[in-house]
Amino acid sequence: MPEVKLASEYGFCYGVERALEIVEKMRKKGVEFDTLGPIIHNPQVVAELEKKGIKAVERIYDTPKPYILIRTHGVPPNVYKEAEKLGKKIIDATCPFVANAQKMARKFQDEGYLVVVVGKQHHPEVKGIVGNTNGKAIVVGSGEEAKKVDVRGKKVGVVAQTTVRLDLVQEVISEFLEDAKEVRFANTRCNTTQKRQDETREMAKEVDVMVIVGGKNSSNTRRLYEIAAKNCKRAYHIEKKDELRKEWFYNIDKVGVTGGASTPPEIVREVYEEIKKILFKGGTYGGEKGDGE
């Protein structure tokens, strides 16, 4: 009899829950606002907010509303100054873990360290962290990139994008140890992220198929998929149950399901329940065997 395992940790993390609570609190107060960029990297959540009249705008001056909400990923300091110049009031929903990464980057900068941010160069969270060092921090996304950073005789302060893998941070730091005068690391990774990554890794080793649920533009969800794919031959990243295909589940014994930190828990549950239907009752997705591979 096939088995479908649902991760113990899935759905919104603390930072996302906090941001959405702030949104609802402001709405109940009758505050008119838009968000600077999508509040979280989940298209379903963003679409629901738009139905409620809350749009994701690219620039502060793109909204006529008096308030602008800073999303979970945070922003560089100059954005707050720009809002003040435009007469906009800020609703700050920056994740506390992200705010801590910004703080530690500033601290290293003020103490004369070369600040290195481990993460994705163009991710909004990383841009916000770099902005807190007056744009001087160096972003590296791999050990190979770290090798190209000249740290000879320098004090190096390392911070991490909150969703980055621990092994990547370790890889980067190891490249600095031989030549740097000093290397300090502020552990700015999110503890919830680490738990989810660890659980995904262990679950992927035990199952035949691993399904990761979450936005395709979500960095933390993509990382879960990367981990799953390394440890399970058949791993899939989907946003909703409609993307499931019957042929993924032919001749298997165990399926694992988890979701990213910005994925609504009900969407993860829907995927979990639909997989059970496919396995035990005959599902409604896919075509002939071999399609969609």
DRENDO-1510 file (C-alpha; in Angstrom, 1 decimal, always signed):
<recs>
REC; n; res; u; v; w
REC; 1; MET; +0.0; +0.0; +0.0 .
REC; 2; PRO; +1.5; +3.4; -1.0 .
REC; 3; GLU; +2.2; +5.9; +1.7 .
REC; 4; VAL; +2.0; +9.7; +1.4 .
REC; 5; LYS; +4.1; +11.6; +4.1 .
REC; 6; LEU; +3.4; +15.2; +4.9 .
REC; 7; ALA; +6.2; +17.2; +6.4 .
REC; 8; SER; +5.7; +18.3; +10.0 .
REC; 9; GLU; +6.8; +21.9; +9.1 .
REC; 10; TYR; +5.1; +23.5; +6.1 .
REC; 11; GLY; +3.1; +26.6; +5.3 .
REC; 12; PHE; +3.8; +30.1; +6.4 .
REC; 13; CYS; +6.9; +30.9; +8.5 .
REC; 14; TYR; +6.8; +33.4; +11.3 .
REC; 15; GLY; +8.0; +36.3; +9.1 .
REC; 16; VAL; +5.3; +35.7; +6.5 .
REC; 17; GLU; +2.5; +35.2; +9.1 .
REC; 18; ARG; +3.6; +38.4; +10.8 .
REC; 19; ALA; +3.5; +40.4; +7.5 .
REC; 20; LEU; +0.0; +39.1; +6.7 .
REC; 21; GLU; -1.2; +39.9; +10.2 .
REC; 22; ILE; +0.1; +43.4; +9.7 .
REC; 23; VAL; -1.8; +43.6; +6.4 .
REC; 24; GLU; -5.1; +42.6; +8.0 .
REC; 25; LYS; -4.6; +44.9; +11.0 .
REC; 26; MET; -4.1; +47.9; +8.6 .
REC; 27; ARG; -7.1; +46.9; +6.5 .
REC; 28; LYS; -9.3; +46.7; +9.6 .
REC; 29; LYS; -8.2; +50.2; +10.5 .
REC; 30; GLY; -9.2; +51.4; +7.1 .
REC; 31; VAL; -5.6; +52.3; +6.1 .
REC; 32; GLU; -5.2; +52.6; +2.3 .
REC; 33; PHE; -1.9; +51.1; +1.1 .
REC; 34; ASP; -0.1; +49.1; -1.5 .
REC; 35; THR; +3.0; +46.9; -1.1 .
REC; 36; LEU; +6.5; +47.7; -2.5 .
REC; 37; GLY; +6.9; +44.6; -4.6 .
REC; 38; PRO; +5.0; +41.4; -3.9 .
REC; 39; ILE; +4.6; +41.0; -0.1 .
REC; 40; ILE; +5.8; +37.4; -0.3 .
REC; 41; HIS; +6.9; +35.3; -3.3 .
REC; 42; ASN; +3.6; +33.4; -3.7 .
REC; 43; PRO; +1.3; +34.3; -6.7 .
REC; 44; GLN; -1.9; +33.1; -5.0 .
REC; 45; VAL; -1.4; +35.3; -1.9 .
REC; 46; VAL; -0.5; +38.3; -4.1 .
REC; 47; ALA; -3.6; +37.7; -6.3 .
REC; 48; GLU; -5.8; +37.6; -3.2 .
REC; 49; LEU; -4.5; +40.8; -1.9 .
REC; 50; GLU; -5.1; +42.5; -5.2 .
REC; 51; LYS; -8.7; +41.4; -5.0 .
REC; 52; LYS; -8.8; +43.3; -1.8 .
REC; 53; GLY; -7.5; +46.4; -3.4 .
REC; 54; ILE; -3.8; +46.0; -2.3 .
REC; 55; LYS; -1.5; +46.1; -5.3 .
REC; 56; ALA; +2.2; +45.2; -5.6 .
REC; 57; VAL; +4.0; +48.3; -7.1 .
REC; 58; GLU; +7.5; +48.4; -8.4 .
REC; 59; ARG; +8.2; +52.0; -7.2 .
REC; 60; ILE; +6.9; +54.1; -4.3 .
REC; 61; TYR; +5.6; +56.8; -6.7 .
REC; 62; ASP; +3.6; +54.2; -8.6 .
REC; 63; THR; +0.9; +54.3; -5.9 .
REC; 64; PRO; -1.4; +57.3; -5.2 .
REC; 65; LYS; -2.2; +55.9; -1.7 .
REC; 66; PRO; -0.8; +57.6; +1.4 .
REC; 67; TYR; +0.9; +54.4; +2.8 .
REC; 68; ILE; +3.3; +51.9; +1.4 .
REC; 69; LEU; +4.1; +48.6; +3.0 .
REC; 70; ILE; +7.7; +47.3; +3.0 .
REC; 71; ARG; +7.5; +43.5; +2.3 .
REC; 72; THR; +9.1; +40.7; +4.3 .
REC; 73; HIS; +12.4; +40.9; +2.2 .
REC; 74; GLY; +13.2; +44.4; +3.5 .
REC; 75; VAL; +14.7; +47.3; +1.5 .
REC; 76; PRO; +17.8; +49.4; +1.5 .
REC; 77; PRO; +17.8; +52.5; +3.7 .
REC; 78; ASN; +17.4; +54.9; +0.7 .
REC; 79; VAL; +13.9; +53.6; +0.2 .
REC; 80; TYR; +12.8; +55.0; +3.5 .
REC; 81; LYS; +14.3; +58.4; +2.6 .
REC; 82; GLU; +12.5; +58.3; -0.8 .
REC; 83; ALA; +9.2; +57.6; +0.9 .
REC; 84; GLU; +9.7; +60.5; +3.2 .
REC; 85; LYS; +10.5; +62.8; +0.3 .
REC; 86; LEU; +7.3; +61.7; -1.5 .
REC; 87; GLY; +5.2; +62.2; +1.7 .
REC; 88; LYS; +4.4; +58.5; +2.0 .
REC; 89; LYS; +4.0; +56.8; +5.4 .
REC; 90; ILE; +5.8; +53.4; +5.9 .
REC; 91; ILE; +4.2; +50.2; +7.1 .
REC; 92; ASP; +7.2; +48.0; +7.8 .
REC; 93; ALA; +6.7; +44.3; +7.5 .
REC; 94; THR; +10.3; +43.4; +7.1 .
REC; 95; CYS; +10.9; +39.9; +8.6 .
REC; 96; PRO; +12.8; +40.2; +11.9 .
REC; 97; PHE; +15.4; +37.7; +10.6 .
REC; 98; VAL; +16.0; +39.9; +7.6 .
REC; 99; ALA; +16.2; +43.0; +9.8 .
REC; 100; ASN; +18.9; +41.2; +11.9 .
REC; 101; ALA; +20.9; +40.4; +8.7 .
REC; 102; GLN; +20.8; +44.1; +7.8 .
REC; 103; LYS; +21.9; +45.1; +11.3 .
REC; 104; MET; +24.8; +42.7; +11.3 .
REC; 105; ALA; +26.0; +43.8; +7.9 .
REC; 106; ARG; +25.9; +47.5; +9.1 .
REC; 107; LYS; +27.8; +46.4; +12.3 .
REC; 108; PHE; +30.6; +44.7; +10.3 .
REC; 109; GLN; +30.8; +47.7; +8.0 .
REC; 110; ASP; +31.1; +50.2; +10.9 .
REC; 111; GLU; +33.8; +48.0; +12.5 .
REC; 112; GLY; +36.0; +48.1; +9.4 .
REC; 113; TYR; +35.3; +44.6; +8.0 .
REC; 114; LEU; +35.0; +43.7; +4.3 .
REC; 115; VAL; +31.3; +42.6; +4.3 .
REC; 116; VAL; +30.5; +39.5; +2.3 .
REC; 117; VAL; +26.8; +38.4; +1.8 .
REC; 118; VAL; +26.2; +34.8; +0.9 .
REC; 119; GLY; +23.2; +34.7; -1.3 .
REC; 120; LYS; +21.7; +35.6; -4.6 .
REC; 121; GLN; +22.9; +38.8; -6.1 .
REC; 122; HIS; +19.6; +40.1; -7.4 .
REC; 123; HIS; +17.3; +38.8; -4.7 .
REC; 124; PRO; +15.4; +41.7; -3.0 .
REC; 125; GLU; +16.5; +40.6; +0.5 .
REC; 126; VAL; +20.2; +40.6; -0.6 .
REC; 127; LYS; +19.8; +44.0; -2.1 .
REC; 128; GLY; +18.4; +45.3; +1.2 .
REC; 129; ILE; +21.3; +43.9; +3.1 .
REC; 130; VAL; +23.9; +45.3; +0.7 .
REC; 131; GLY; +22.2; +48.7; +0.9 .
REC; 132; ASN; +22.8; +48.7; +4.6 .
REC; 133; THR; +26.6; +48.8; +3.9 .
REC; 134; ASN; +26.3; +51.8; +1.5 .
REC; 135; GLY; +26.5; +49.3; -1.4 .
REC; 136; LYS; +30.0; +48.2; -0.4 .
REC; 137; ALA; +29.2; +44.6; +0.5 .
REC; 138; ILE; +30.3; +41.8; -1.9 .
REC; 139; VAL; +27.7; +39.2; -2.7 .
REC; 140; VAL; +28.9; +35.6; -3.4 .
REC; 141; GLY; +26.7; +32.7; -4.4 .
REC; 142; SER; +29.2; +29.8; -4.4 .
REC; 143; GLY; +32.6; +28.7; -3.2 .
REC; 144; GLU; +33.9; +29.4; -6.7 .
REC; 145; GLU; +32.8; +33.0; -6.5 .
REC; 146; ALA; +34.3; +33.3; -3.1 .
REC; 147; LYS; +37.7; +32.3; -4.5 .
REC; 148; LYS; +37.6; +35.5; -6.7 .
REC; 149; VAL; +37.3; +37.8; -3.7 .
REC; 150; ASP; +40.6; +39.3; -2.5 .
REC; 151; VAL; +40.7; +38.9; +1.2 .
REC; 152; ARG; +44.5; +38.8; +1.8 .
REC; 153; GLY; +45.3; +40.5; +5.1 .
REC; 154; LYS; +41.7; +41.8; +5.5 .
REC; 155; LYS; +39.1; +41.4; +8.2 .
REC; 156; VAL; +36.1; +39.7; +6.7 .
REC; 157; GLY; +32.6; +39.8; +8.1 .
REC; 158; VAL; +30.2; +37.2; +6.6 .
REC; 159; VAL; +26.4; +37.4; +6.8 .
REC; 160; ALA; +23.9; +35.2; +4.9 .
REC; 161; GLN; +20.7; +35.6; +3.1 .
REC; 162; THR; +18.2; +34.1; +5.5 .
REC; 163; THR; +17.2; +31.2; +3.2 .
REC; 164; VAL; +20.6; +30.2; +2.1 .
REC; 165; ARG; +21.8; +26.6; +2.6 .
REC; 166; LEU; +24.2; +26.0; +5.5 .
REC; 167; ASP; +26.6; +24.0; +3.4 .
REC; 168; LEU; +27.0; +26.9; +1.0 .
REC; 169; VAL; +27.9; +29.3; +3.9 .
REC; 170; GLN; +30.5; +26.8; +5.1 .
REC; 171; GLU; +31.9; +26.5; +1.6 .
REC; 172; VAL; +32.3; +30.2; +1.2 .
REC; 173; ILE; +33.8; +30.7; +4.7 .
REC; 174; SER; +36.4; +27.9; +4.1 .
REC; 175; GLU; +37.6; +29.8; +1.0 .
REC; 176; PHE; +38.5; +32.9; +3.2 .
REC; 177; LEU; +40.2; +31.1; +6.1 .
REC; 178; GLU; +43.6; +30.7; +4.6 .
REC; 179; ASP; +44.2; +34.3; +3.4 .
REC; 180; ALA; +42.1; +36.6; +5.5 .
REC; 181; LYS; +43.4; +38.3; +8.6 .
REC; 182; GLU; +40.2; +37.5; +10.4 .
REC; 183; VAL; +36.9; +35.9; +9.5 .
REC; 184; ARG; +33.7; +36.5; +11.5 .
REC; 185; PHE; +30.4; +35.0; +10.7 .
REC; 186; ALA; +27.0; +36.3; +12.0 .
REC; 187; ASN; +24.5; +33.5; +11.7 .
REC; 188; THR; +21.7; +35.4; +10.1 .
REC; 189; ARG; +20.0; +32.3; +8.6 .
REC; 190; CYS; +16.4; +31.7; +9.6 .
REC; 191; ASN; +16.1; +28.8; +12.0 .
REC; 192; THR; +12.7; +27.8; +10.5 .
REC; 193; THR; +14.4; +27.6; +7.1 .
REC; 194; GLN; +17.1; +25.3; +8.5 .
REC; 195; LYS; +14.5; +22.9; +10.1 .
REC; 196; ARG; +12.6; +22.7; +6.8 .
REC; 197; GLN; +15.7; +22.1; +4.8 .
REC; 198; ASP; +16.8; +19.3; +7.2 .
REC; 199; GLU; +13.4; +17.7; +7.2 .
REC; 200; THR; +13.2; +17.9; +3.4 .
REC; 201; ARG; +16.6; +16.3; +3.0 .
REC; 202; GLU; +15.8; +13.3; +5.3 .
REC; 203; MET; +12.3; +12.8; +3.8 .
REC; 204; ALA; +13.7; +12.9; +0.3 .
REC; 205; LYS; +16.1; +10.0; +1.1 .
REC; 206; GLU; +13.2; +7.9; +2.3 .
REC; 207; VAL; +10.6; +8.4; -0.5 .
REC; 208; ASP; +10.3; +7.5; -4.2 .
REC; 209; VAL; +8.8; +10.8; -5.2 .
REC; 210; MET; +9.1; +14.2; -3.5 .
REC; 211; VAL; +6.7; +17.1; -4.2 .
REC; 212; ILE; +7.6; +20.6; -3.2 .
REC; 213; VAL; +4.8; +23.2; -3.1 .
REC; 214; GLY; +5.3; +26.9; -3.5 .
REC; 215; GLY; +5.9; +29.9; -5.8 .
REC; 216; LYS; +8.3; +29.4; -8.7 .
REC; 217; ASN; +9.7; +32.8; -7.8 .
REC; 218; SER; +10.2; +31.8; -4.1 .
REC; 219; SER; +13.9; +31.5; -3.2 .
REC; 220; ASN; +13.3; +29.4; -0.1 .
REC; 221; THR; +10.9; +27.0; -2.0 .
REC; 222; ARG; +13.5; +26.6; -4.8 .
REC; 223; ARG; +16.1; +25.7; -2.2 .
REC; 224; LEU; +13.8; +23.0; -0.8 .
REC; 225; TYR; +13.4; +21.6; -4.4 .
REC; 226; GLU; +17.2; +21.7; -4.9 .
REC; 227; ILE; +17.7; +19.7; -1.7 .
REC; 228; ALA; +14.9; +17.2; -2.6 .
REC; 229; ALA; +16.3; +16.7; -6.1 .
REC; 230; LYS; +19.8; +15.9; -4.7 .
REC; 231; ASN; +18.3; +13.2; -2.5 .
REC; 232; CYS; +15.4; +11.8; -4.5 .
REC; 233; LYS; +15.5; +10.9; -8.2 .
REC; 234; ARG; +11.9; +12.1; -8.8 .
REC; 235; ALA; +11.4; +15.5; -7.3 .
REC; 236; TYR; +8.8; +18.1; -8.5 .
REC; 237; HIS; +8.2; +21.7; -7.7 .
REC; 238; ILE; +4.6; +22.8; -8.2 .
REC; 239; GLU; +2.5; +25.8; -7.2 .
REC; 240; LYS; -0.9; +24.1; -6.9 .
REC; 241; LYS; -2.6; +20.8; -7.2 .
REC; 242; ASP; -3.6; +21.3; -10.8 .
REC; 243; GLU; +0.0; +20.7; -11.8 .
REC; 244; LEU; +0.1; +17.2; -10.5 .
REC; 245; ARG; +0.4; +14.4; -13.1 .
REC; 246; LYS; -0.7; +10.8; -12.6 .
REC; 247; GLU; +2.4; +9.4; -14.3 .
REC; 248; TRP; +4.6; +10.8; -11.5 .
REC; 249; PHE; +3.2; +8.2; -9.2 .
REC; 250; TYR; +3.3; +4.9; -11.1 .
REC; 251; ASN; +4.9; +2.0; -9.4 .
REC; 252; ILE; +6.0; +3.9; -6.2 .
REC; 253; ASP; +5.7; +3.1; -2.5 .
REC; 254; LYS; +6.3; +6.4; -0.8 .
REC; 255; VAL; +5.6; +10.1; -1.6 .
REC; 256; GLY; +6.8; +13.0; +0.4 .
REC; 257; VAL; +5.1; +16.5; +0.4 .
REC; 258; THR; +6.3; +19.8; +1.8 .
REC; 259; GLY; +5.9; +23.5; +1.1 .
REC; 260; GLY; +7.9; +26.7; +1.2 .
REC; 261; ALA; +7.7; +29.3; +3.9 .
REC; 262; SER; +5.6; +31.6; +1.7 .
REC; 263; THR; +3.1; +28.9; +0.7 .
REC; 264; PRO; -0.3; +29.0; +2.3 .
REC; 265; PRO; -0.7; +25.8; +4.4 .
REC; 266; GLU; -4.1; +25.1; +2.8 .
REC; 267; ILE; -2.5; +24.8; -0.6 .
REC; 268; VAL; +0.0; +22.3; +0.7 .
REC; 269; ARG; -2.8; +20.3; +2.2 .
REC; 270; GLU; -4.8; +20.4; -1.1 .
REC; 271; VAL; -1.7; +18.9; -2.9 .
REC; 272; TYR; -1.3; +16.2; -0.2 .
REC; 273; GLU; -5.0; +15.2; -0.4 .
REC; 274; GLU; -4.9; +15.2; -4.2 .
REC; 275; ILE; -1.9; +12.9; -4.3 .
REC; 276; LYS; -3.8; +10.5; -2.0 .
REC; 277; LYS; -6.7; +10.5; -4.4 .
REC; 278; ILE; -4.4; +9.8; -7.3 .
REC; 279; LEU; -2.8; +6.9; -5.5 .
REC; 280; PHE; -5.9; +5.3; -3.9 .
REC; 281; LYS; -8.8; +6.4; -6.0 .
REC; 282; GLY; -7.5; +7.3; -9.4 .
REC; 283; GLY; -6.7; +10.9; -10.0 .
REC; 284; THR; -7.8; +13.4; -12.6 .
REC; 285; TYR; -4.4; +14.6; -13.9 .
REC; 286; GLY; -2.0; +13.6; -16.6 .
REC; 287; GLY; -2.4; +11.6; -19.7 .
REC; 288; GLU; -0.7; +8.5; -20.9 .
REC; 289; LYS; +2.2; +7.0; -19.0 .
REC; 290; GLY; +5.4; +8.9; -19.9 .
REC; 291; ASP; +3.7; +12.3; -20.5 .
REC; 292; GLY; +5.2; +15.3; -18.8 .
REC; 293; GLU; +8.5; +13.8; -17.9 .
</recs>
